[in-house]
């Protein structure tokens, strides 16, 4: 079972885990979440989105969160959907920039009122305004399935990834938005993309809506992919399946990596404690099986 | 990604899913669970255990459940921990017999007050009393980890499997009792066991306590293993991690098999409906991510 020696997990709970919540989480609690997870060993954060506050009120405090959470040894990424967001992110002095396009025309039309070509052109324009010392991560979402179009053509995803790579992004992340893919779907798209983007620059953002994310991740690791998004406690739901799970849980990913002998330096019990306390305080479902098992074992031993 | 063409899922909810519950489920509800899952396409059931009612009160009605649930086209397996249980199972006219040993000495001592050698000798004695027309499934539990001894030696599991196979059991099932194994653990033991037992006679009983069961199952399917235990709604907890999940959910397994193009003939939405209703009626946690997503999608469409 070939696997990369080291893997970087980007912690998605502060941004992707929270952005769909109705109740606004106070800045201090978002900053504490980042600080506590950093203390547990997290280095990279999908921290905030510089999006129109009217569209996503939860992210209206993005600049404040970055200002208060920024610290040596951590990398805070700000997602920017447009030029205005990019300007705000640079002003807030984020450590990295995230841009996103869907692989399907219909999803882009529904999500950002643009065709796929328009979405890519807008990304190219934004990239030209990013200072060279700031790394950019480009997400290609709906990488295996689109809620409007069904299965996504792996060749199209590969072509988008190649284009983004040519434009100089540091990382390309494939987003399995609906969480319905199984290992053959993931294998098909990853093999195509790897023809254009090396495994050391390729990442995956997996959702666990149908309980397949860890199995899908194994396929990715076997191809040498070494960058993973995950969310403590599985924070973040799936807008296309209300009540169902969203992001794959950091604790479950960490348990897999431990078992595969991959270095990543996270204290999983501490991550579970932090996420459990956060979920309890904000009345959110805690969704990591590894976390529940680790905390249960801890309580039994005490 | 090589996989078997067909897979038989044995539905474990009636026996393994219920046996640890404190509140006794009425016979009629157990029978309805079997009937409803049979109507959804389930053929094979881990139906009951003929165990000392004082030790496991939930299974005191085993003979009644078999009498009322027995029907053409389904295969009801009764687990028998001893000769007395075997006699009761044969009298109840089960379709198949299950026997079990742990792979570790300590687990057998704690569980059945016997050494591993004694446990195997007792199985051999029971096997000699089973009529030739009744198939026997032999479980080897703690196949990767023992709660008392830690990691299990794959060579020992292989040796036990070879012995059981020589004694004429129809199927050998590896039990990942603690649900803490990751794909490399599973791969190590399965490769050893396959030296002695063909993939068409080898099955796996996986727990999802740490959220790794579907990933572990992919490894098994890639080796050609075509027999799987799963429990509707993930029914059944883990006695070694209270509050944590136990059996891998039938719905999640079925979603994986669909994605891998494997035939198995289950109506997953119907399985989810049956298990959700059962869990609701008996105040149990419903734990299938695929099931939650499927029912959510169904409700959105209506």
Interface residues (C-beta under 8 A of the other chain):
Chain A: X1 X179 X180 X181 X182 X183 X184 X185 X187 X208 X209 X210 X211 X212 X214 X215 X217 X218 X219 X238 X241 X242 X243 X244 X245 X249 X252 X255 X256 X258 X259 X260 X261 X288 X289 X290 X292 X293 X296 X297 X300
Chain B: X1 X179 X180 X181 X182 X183 X184 X185 X187 X208 X209 X210 X211 X212 X214 X215 X217 X218 X219 X238 X241 X242 X243 X244 X245 X249 X252 X255 X256 X258 X259 X260 X261 X288 X289 X290 X292 X293 X296 X297 X300
